[in-house]
Amino acid sequence: MKRALVAALLIVAAIPLLSIVAELPPHAAPDSPAYTHVSAHYLEHGAEEAGAENIVTDVILNYRGFDTNGEVTVIFTALAAVLAILLLPSEERVEERPAPAMPVSMVVRFVVRLLAPFIALFAVYVIMNGHVTPGGGFQGGTILGALVIALTIVLGEDEAHRLLPRPARPWLQAAAPLTFVVIGIAGIAVVGSYLGFPAEEPWQWVRTAWLVILEIGIGVGGGAIIGTLFWTMEAER
Amino acid sequence: MSQLFDITLIALLIACAVAVIRTKDLLAAAIIFSAYSLVMCLIWQHRGAPDVAMTEAAVGAGVTTVLFIVTIARTVRRER
């Protein structure tokens, strides 16, 4: 009974999805919009219409800002799901063998300590400069997350955890969707549409500022999520 | 020349993909997968997508490898 119900629900969900897929232009069709006018329009007018010299940033934050809004929400939801599974009460799990102590070699310790400030600077550069050069919040956030992982391996968990105070963590993990909601509502207030960007003459700096704020939100959120994932998976219980 | 470079990279990519599937040692598979990501990163860059190349290098070659290794350290190393 339950199985039949699930199967019926899946079929009901599959029919509209498949009919939409059937509507799509065939793979690599030369007359599909992507090859006729959409790409050309983005490349030609992207910088003036959307406010960033890097066309990729124009597309992901402005033209398709809704997509990215959903995307960061999905990433945050995925973290919530992983935490919900990994943080189950420990008596429900099988007996765990103690994790082998991992001695960190002097070379690794020295290199990470030496490189950490430069990695941090590079991450900030990639995030803040994402509207001009390749990069942006997602890339810079991952670099931040990798830095958190490297520091955790070298400093040990206790000291690394102190770098990020516990009460601030949920806000940092949710930074990306929160930033999108704030900028989206600012768009309603100023332009009249969710995630709308002001494009008129004297207000173009606002548009660029909003793009940078979105990049910072995505970067902080991404870094916090990757760091938390590593901490949770590696934590001894 | 550029085409030769492309063909070499794609050959390497396919070799990595086959090796990942064939090896029974999960730690080796994680490292080969990281090499796969590195080759993929070069391909993205060569095809003119530096944004994706950066993501591939940071996520594919860096973070996921670490997460795989942590998972292997907490479970078993050999595939059964």
Interface residues (C-beta under 8 A of the other chain):
Chain A: N54 V56 E96 A99 P100 V126 P134 G135 G136 F138 Q139 T142 I143 G145 A146 I149 I226 L229 F230 M233 E234
Chain B: P50 D51 A53 M54 T55 A58 V59 G62 V63 V66 L67 V70 T71 A73 R74
